[in-house]
Structures are given as structure tokens and as C-alpha cells.
Amino acid sequence: MSDLEDLKKKVRKLQSRAGTAKMELHDLAEDLPVNWSEIKTVAEKTFDAFAQLDAAKKELHALEDSR
């Protein structure tokens, strides 16, 4: 597999992880004030997932532009 294909696969996995984290945060917000103490943990997990996704997308675009 090429680097480009590997990176596209990585981006797809990270998109899935970020989507799942987003839904967990959304579900937590809908149920407030129940489990309010989990907000910081779930928000940090969501933030990290989207940060990783953003970095991978930038890397993918840079690789695609260099070809």
C-alpha cells in the first residue's frame, strides 16, 4: 500500500473516532445535569480526537499537493 493510501485509511479511522466522540459529548450534554462530572473527560477526549483528525487531514493534503 502506498503512503497516500495508508494516510487516507488513517483519516477515515480518525473521522470515525471523532464522530463517535462527538456523539458521546452530545449525549452527555442532552442528559445534563446527570453525569455532569464527566464533562471535562468527555470533552478532552473529543478535543483530542478532532485534533488528531485535523493533523492527519493537513498531512494528507500536503502529501496530495506534493504529487
C-alpha positions as CSV (number, residue, x, y, z in Angstrom):
1,M,0.0,0.0,0.0
2,S,1.2,3.5,-0.8
3,D,1.8,6.2,1.8
4,L,-1.2,8.1,0.3
5,E,-3.5,5.1,0.7
6,D,-2.2,4.5,4.3
7,L,-2.9,8.1,5.2
8,K,-6.4,8.0,3.7
9,K,-7.1,4.9,5.7
10,K,-5.8,6.7,8.8
11,V,-8.0,9.7,8.1
12,R,-11.1,7.5,7.7
13,K,-10.4,5.8,11.1
14,L,-9.9,9.2,12.8
15,Q,-13.1,10.5,11.3
16,S,-15.0,7.6,12.7
17,R,-13.3,8.1,16.2
18,A,-14.1,11.8,16.1
19,G,-17.7,11.2,15.1
20,T,-18.1,8.7,18.0
21,A,-16.5,11.2,20.4
22,K,-18.8,13.9,19.2
23,M,-21.9,11.8,19.8
24,E,-20.7,10.9,23.3
25,L,-20.3,14.6,24.1
26,H,-23.7,15.3,22.5
27,D,-25.4,12.5,24.5
28,L,-23.8,13.8,27.7
29,A,-25.0,17.3,27.1
30,E,-28.5,16.1,26.4
31,D,-28.6,14.3,29.8
32,L,-27.3,17.2,31.9
33,P,-27.3,17.6,34.8
34,V,-26.9,13.8,35.1
35,N,-23.2,12.8,34.9
36,W,-22.1,16.5,34.8
37,S,-18.8,15.4,36.4
38,E,-17.8,13.6,33.2
39,I,-18.0,16.7,31.0
40,K,-14.2,17.5,31.2
41,T,-13.1,13.9,30.4
42,V,-15.5,13.5,27.5
43,A,-14.7,17.0,26.2
44,E,-11.0,16.3,26.3
45,K,-11.4,13.0,24.5
46,T,-13.5,14.8,21.8
47,F,-10.9,17.6,21.5
48,D,-8.0,15.1,21.2
49,A,-9.9,13.1,18.5
50,F,-10.6,16.2,16.4
51,A,-7.0,17.5,16.9
52,Q,-5.6,14.2,15.6
53,L,-8.1,14.2,12.7
54,D,-7.1,17.8,11.8
55,A,-3.4,17.0,11.8
56,A,-4.0,13.9,9.7
57,K,-6.1,15.8,7.2
58,K,-3.4,18.5,6.9
59,E,-0.8,15.8,6.3
60,L,-2.9,14.2,3.7
61,H,-3.5,17.5,1.8
62,A,0.2,18.2,1.9
63,L,1.0,14.8,0.5
64,E,-1.6,15.1,-2.2
65,D,-0.3,18.6,-3.1
66,S,3.3,17.3,-3.4
67,R,2.3,14.8,-6.0
